[in-house]
Amino acid sequence: MPATGPATGPLSGAATGPAATGPAAYRATAPDAGGPTGARTGVAVVGAGILGVLIAREILTRDPAATVTVLDRDMIGSGATRRSAGLHFPRGANDTVRTLAAESERFYADLHTARPDLPIHPLGMTVLAPESAEERLREVYLPEAKLRWTAELPPVVGPLPENFGAWEGDGCQYADVHALTQLLAAELRPRVSFREGVAVTSVAAGPGGARLTLTGGATLTAEHVVIAPGPWLAEPAWRDLVAPLGARVKKIVALHIDRAPDPGDRAVVLHAEDAFLLPFHHRGHWLFSYTCREWDVDPAAVDPALTAGHLREARALLTRYAPDLAAHCRSGRVFCDAYGPGGTPLVTALDPYGRLVFAGAASGSGYRLAPALAARAADLIPSLPSPRKATT
C-alpha cells in the first residue's frame, strides 16, 4: 500500500455499491446540521468486535482529537470475536494476505511488548505437510516465520503419514480475543462513545456525510461510517451496499479436546488440511479447528451446538495426525465468518462519496489480520494521516 492516499486493488478503492441514499435535503446539509434529529460524531464504527475496536483505536492514534462512536446490536465482542480461536501465525495464501499478516504480526508483537498484561500468548509452531509441499510452504509463510525442517515431532502428534515432514516456525501467538477486545475497549471509553445493544436500521450517505437510523428511530450523523459487521453481511441496513462485494458466509467448527496441554506444547498446523491444533493454556484444554464446508449460512440461524457429523469429521481427521487426542473430542464451538472472494479480505468504499466504508470478510482470520485491516479502513478516511503500518 502506498504511504499516502487510499490504494486500489482488492482491499480499497472506489465505491462498488449502489448510489447514495437518503433525502436530498439531508445530503445538502450534512454534516453541518445534525440531520433531522439525533447526535453527531466524526466517525461511526458499526460493529464492536476485535476489528471494530481496533478501527476506533487506529483512528484515535492518528488523530487524538477525532470523535468516534462504536455501535453494536449486542455487547462488545459478543459475535464472532467471542468464539474466535485467536491464533496468529505468519502466513498468507496470496501477496495481499501476506502483507496484512506481516503488518499485524508487528502490531501484536509491539503491543505485547508494551502491554505484557494483555492476554496475548506467544508460543511455538510446528507445521505438518507433505514433503513435496516445502516450496509452497516457503512461499506462503513469511520470512519472519524462519521455517526450518525438524525431525522432532510435538508429543501430541503420532506417526506422520507417508512422505510427510515437519517444520518448526517462529512468530506464532494466540489470544483470548474476547478478553483482549474488552480490555482495549475499556481503555478507549474515555475517548470513544460505545453504544451497546443499539442496532443500526438504515444507512444514508451523501456528499456532506452519512446518517444512521438506530433502534427506536434515533439518528446519528457522521462524517464517515465504517461498517465492520463480521458475518452479518445481510443486515437490511447495509445488505444492498455489501452484496456487490461478493463476500460469503461460511460455518466454522472447532472441537474442544478434554486434555490439558503441557507448558511447552506448540501449535500444530496441518497445512494440507487447512486445520490446526492449539494448546489453549488459559482454558486448560486443546482446541482443534478444521475446515467445515457449509457455505452461505445465516449467523442468526446457526446452531452453536456441535452435530454428530461435526464430531465424526473432526475425529476422522484428527485420527490421522494425533490419534491419542481424537477420543477426547466431546465438545466445541460452532459459528461462522465472512469470506472475501479468493480468501482476500475487503476494505473498500461503499458509496460514490467515500462516506461509507466496509471492512471485514477476513476469511476466518479476523483476529490475525485485524490490525492491518483497521489501518486500511483508516486510510479511507481522508482527514486522517495514512502511515504504512498499523500503529500501536
C-alpha positions in Angstrom: 0.0 0.0 0.0 1.3 3.5 -0.7 2.2 5.7 2.2 -0.4 8.3 1.3 -3.9 8.1 0.0 -6.2 5.1 -0.5 -4.8 2.2 -2.6 -6.5 0.5 -5.4 -7.0 -3.3 -5.6 -9.0 -5.8 -3.5 -8.6 -4.0 -0.2 -9.6 -0.5 -1.0 -10.8 1.7 -3.9 -13.7 3.4 -5.5 -17.2 2.8 -4.5 -18.6 -0.5 -5.6 -22.1 -0.3 -4.1 -25.3 1.5 -5.2 -25.6 5.2 -5.4 -26.1 7.3 -2.3 -29.3 7.1 -0.5 -31.2 9.4 1.7 -33.3 12.6 1.4 -31.9 15.3 -0.9 -32.3 17.8 1.9 -30.2 15.8 4.2 -27.5 15.4 1.6 -27.4 19.1 1.1 -26.9 19.9 4.8 -24.9 17.1 6.4 -22.7 17.2 8.3 -23.1 20.9 9.2 -26.6 20.1 10.5 -27.1 17.1 12.7 -29.8 15.7 10.5 -33.5 15.9 11.4 -32.8 14.6 14.9 -30.1 12.9 16.9 -26.4 13.2 17.8 -23.3 13.8 15.7 -19.9 12.1 15.5 -16.9 12.3 13.3 -16.6 8.6 12.6 -19.2 5.9 13.4 -17.9 2.3 13.5 -20.6 -0.3 13.2 -19.5 -3.5 14.9 -17.8 -3.8 18.2 -15.7 -7.0 17.6 -11.9 -7.0 17.6 -11.8 -5.3 14.2 -14.3 -2.5 15.1 -12.5 -1.8 18.3 -9.1 -1.7 16.6 -10.5 0.6 13.9 -11.6 3.0 16.7 -8.1 2.7 18.3 -6.4 3.3 14.9 -8.4 6.5 14.2 -7.6 8.0 17.6 -3.9 7.0 17.3 -3.8 9.0 14.1 -6.0 11.9 15.3 -6.4 12.1 19.1 -9.0 14.9 18.6 -11.3 12.7 16.4 -14.8 11.9 17.7 -15.6 8.2 17.4 -18.8 6.3 18.1 -18.8 2.5 18.1 -22.2 0.8 17.8 -23.2 -2.9 18.2 -26.6 -4.5 18.4 -25.1 -6.8 21.1 -22.3 -6.3 23.7 -18.7 -5.6 22.8 -17.0 -8.7 21.4 -20.2 -10.8 21.5 -20.2 -12.1 17.9 -17.5 -14.0 16.1 -14.9 -12.4 18.4 -16.3 -14.3 21.4 -15.9 -17.6 19.6 -12.5 -16.9 17.9 -9.7 -19.3 18.5 -7.4 -16.3 18.3 -4.5 -18.0 16.6 -2.0 -15.8 14.7 0.7 -17.4 12.6 2.8 -15.6 9.9 1.4 -16.8 6.6 -0.9 -15.8 3.8 -2.3 -17.6 0.7 -1.5 -14.6 -1.5 0.6 -11.4 -1.5 -2.2 -9.2 -0.1 -2.8 -11.5 2.8 0.9 -11.9 3.5 1.3 -8.1 3.6 -1.6 -7.9 6.0 -0.2 -10.7 8.2 3.2 -9.1 8.4 1.8 -5.8 9.5 -0.5 -7.4 12.0 2.4 -9.5 13.4 4.4 -6.4 14.1 1.5 -4.7 15.7 0.8 -7.6 18.1 4.5 -8.0 18.9 4.8 -4.3 19.7 1.5 -4.4 21.7 2.7 -7.5 23.7 6.0 -5.8 24.5 4.3 -2.6 25.6 1.4 -4.4 27.5 2.6 -7.8 28.7 -0.5 -7.9 30.9 -2.8 -8.3 27.9 -4.0 -11.9 27.1 -1.6 -12.4 24.1 0.4 -15.6 24.4 3.5 -16.3 22.2 4.0 -20.0 21.5 6.0 -22.3 19.2 4.6 -23.7 16.0 5.1 -26.9 14.1 3.8 -27.2 10.5 3.0 -30.7 9.2 2.8 -31.1 5.4 3.7 -33.4 2.5 7.5 -33.2 1.8 6.6 -32.2 -1.7 4.9 -29.0 -0.4 8.1 -27.4 1.0 8.4 -24.9 -1.8 4.8 -23.8 -1.3 5.3 -23.6 2.4 8.2 -21.2 1.9 6.1 -19.1 -0.4 3.0 -18.8 1.9 4.9 -18.4 5.2 6.6 -15.1 5.9 10.3 -14.8 6.2 9.7 -13.9 9.8 8.5 -17.5 10.4 12.0 -18.8 9.7 10.6 -22.2 8.8 13.1 -25.0 9.4 12.9 -28.7 8.9 12.7 -30.7 12.1 12.8 -34.4 12.9 11.3 -33.8 16.4 7.5 -34.1 16.4 5.3 -32.5 19.1 4.4 -35.0 21.8 0.7 -35.0 20.8 1.4 -35.9 17.2 1.5 -39.6 16.2 3.5 -41.2 13.3 3.1 -39.0 10.2 1.5 -40.2 7.0 4.0 -41.4 4.4 6.1 -38.8 2.8 5.1 -36.1 5.3 7.5 -33.8 7.0 7.6 -31.3 9.9 8.8 -27.7 10.0 9.2 -25.5 13.1 8.4 -21.8 12.8 8.5 -18.5 14.8 6.0 -15.7 15.1 3.1 -17.7 16.4 0.8 -16.5 19.2 -2.7 -16.8 20.3 -5.0 -14.5 22.3 -8.2 -14.7 24.4 -9.8 -12.4 21.7 -12.9 -11.7 23.7 -11.0 -10.6 26.8 -8.5 -8.6 24.7 -11.3 -6.8 22.9 -12.9 -5.9 26.2 -9.7 -4.6 27.6 -8.9 -2.5 24.6 -12.4 -1.1 24.6 -12.2 -0.2 28.3 -9.1 1.8 27.6 -10.9 3.7 24.8 -14.0 4.5 26.7 -12.8 7.9 28.0 -12.5 9.0 24.3 -14.9 6.8 22.4 -18.7 6.6 22.8 -19.7 2.9 22.9 -23.4 2.2 22.2 -24.0 -1.5 23.1 -27.4 -3.0 22.4 -28.1 -0.4 19.7 -28.9 -1.7 16.2 -28.5 0.2 13.0 -31.7 0.0 11.0 -30.7 2.2 8.0 -27.7 4.0 6.5 -27.9 7.0 4.2 -24.9 8.8 2.6 -24.4 11.9 0.6 -21.6 14.3 -0.3 -21.8 16.0 3.1 -21.8 13.0 5.4 -23.8 10.0 6.4 -26.7 9.3 8.7 -27.6 6.2 10.6 -31.0 5.4 11.9 -30.8 3.5 15.2 -33.0 1.4 17.4 -36.2 3.3 18.3 -35.8 5.8 15.5 -33.0 7.9 16.9 -30.4 9.1 14.4 -26.7 9.6 14.3 -25.0 11.9 11.8 -21.3 11.1 11.0 -18.8 12.4 8.6 -17.7 8.8 7.9 -19.1 5.4 8.7 -17.0 2.2 8.9 -19.2 -0.9 8.7 -17.4 -3.9 10.3 -20.2 -6.4 10.7 -18.4 -9.7 10.9 -20.6 -12.4 9.4 -23.7 -10.2 9.5 -23.4 -9.2 5.8 -27.1 -9.5 5.1 -28.4 -7.0 7.7 -31.1 -4.9 5.9 -29.3 -1.6 6.7 -26.3 -2.5 4.5 -27.3 -5.7 2.6 -27.7 -3.9 -0.8 -24.4 -2.0 -0.3 -22.4 -5.0 0.6 -23.8 -7.6 -1.8 -21.9 -6.5 -4.8 -18.6 -7.2 -3.0 -19.1 -10.9 -3.4 -18.4 -11.9 0.2 -19.9 -15.1 1.5 -20.5 -16.6 5.0 -19.2 -20.0 6.0 -19.7 -22.1 9.1 -16.7 -22.5 11.4 -16.3 -25.5 13.7 -13.7 -26.1 16.4 -13.6 -29.1 18.8 -12.5 -28.8 22.4 -10.2 -31.7 23.4 -10.5 -32.6 27.0 -6.8 -32.9 27.7 -4.7 -30.3 29.4 -1.7 -29.0 27.3 1.7 -29.1 28.9 3.5 -25.7 29.3 5.8 -26.2 26.4 3.3 -27.5 23.9 3.2 -25.9 20.5 0.6 -25.0 18.0 0.4 -27.7 15.2 -0.7 -26.6 11.8 -2.0 -29.2 9.4 -1.2 -27.5 6.2 -2.8 -29.9 3.7 -6.0 -30.0 5.7 -6.3 -26.3 6.5 -6.6 -27.2 10.2 -4.7 -26.6 13.4 -4.3 -27.9 16.9 -4.0 -25.1 19.5 -2.9 -25.6 23.1 -5.4 -23.4 24.9 -3.3 -22.9 28.0 -5.6 -20.2 29.5 -8.6 -22.6 29.4 -6.8 -25.8 30.2 -7.6 -27.8 27.1 -6.6 -28.3 23.4 -8.7 -26.8 20.5 -8.9 -28.4 17.1 -10.1 -26.3 14.2 -10.8 -27.9 10.9 -12.4 -26.7 7.6 -16.2 -27.0 7.6 -17.6 -26.8 4.0 -21.1 -25.4 4.9 -21.4 -22.1 2.9 -24.0 -19.3 2.8 -25.2 -19.7 6.3 -27.2 -17.2 8.3 -25.4 -16.2 11.5 -28.7 -15.5 13.2 -29.8 -19.1 12.5 -26.5 -21.0 13.1 -27.0 -23.6 15.9 -24.0 -23.2 18.3 -24.2 -26.8 19.3 -22.0 -29.4 17.6 -23.7 -32.1 15.5 -22.8 -35.8 15.3 -21.5 -35.0 11.8 -19.1 -32.4 13.1 -17.7 -34.8 15.6 -17.3 -37.6 13.0 -15.5 -35.3 10.6 -13.1 -33.8 13.2 -12.3 -37.2 14.8 -11.6 -38.8 11.5 -9.2 -36.0 10.5 -7.6 -35.8 13.9 -7.0 -39.6 14.0 -4.6 -39.2 11.0 -2.3 -36.9 13.0 -3.0 -37.1 16.7 -4.9 -40.3 17.4 -4.5 -40.1 21.2 -6.4 -36.8 21.1 -9.3 -37.9 18.9 -11.1 -39.8 21.6 -11.1 -36.8 23.8 -13.2 -34.6 21.4 -16.5 -34.3 23.1 -17.4 -30.6 22.9 -16.6 -27.4 20.9 -17.8 -24.2 19.3 -19.8 -23.5 16.2 -20.3 -20.2 14.5 -19.5 -18.6 11.1 -17.4 -15.9 9.5 -17.4 -13.8 6.3 -15.0 -14.7 3.5 -13.8 -12.4 0.7 -13.5 -13.5 -2.9 -10.5 -15.7 -3.2 -10.0 -15.6 0.5 -8.8 -11.9 0.4 -10.3 -9.5 3.0 -12.3 -6.5 1.9 -11.7 -2.8 2.8 -13.5 -0.5 0.4 -15.7 2.5 0.0 -19.4 1.6 -0.5 -20.8 4.9 -1.9 -19.7 7.4 -4.5 -18.8 10.0 -1.9 -16.5 7.8 0.2 -18.6 8.3 3.3 -19.3 4.6 3.9 -16.5 2.1 4.2 -16.8 -1.7 4.5 -14.1 -3.6 6.5 -14.0 -7.3 7.0 -14.6 -10.6 5.2 -11.3 -11.8 6.7 -11.9 -15.4 5.8 -11.6 -16.8 9.3 -8.6 -14.6 10.1 -10.4 -11.7 11.7 -8.1 -11.6 14.8 -5.0 -12.4 12.8 -5.4 -9.6 10.3 -7.4 -7.1 12.3 -4.7 -4.5 12.9 -3.8 -4.2 9.3 -7.4 -4.1 8.2 -8.0 -1.4 10.8 -5.2 0.6 9.2 -6.6 0.2 5.7 -10.0 1.3 6.9 -8.5 4.4 8.5 -6.7 5.1 5.2 -10.1 5.6 3.6 -10.9 8.5 5.9 -9.3 11.5 4.1 -8.9 13.6 7.2 -6.6 11.1 8.9 -2.8 10.6 8.3 -2.0 7.4 6.5 1.0 5.6 7.8 2.2 2.4 6.1 1.5 0.1 9.0 -1.0 -0.4 11.8 0.0 1.7 14.8 0.3 0.7 18.4 
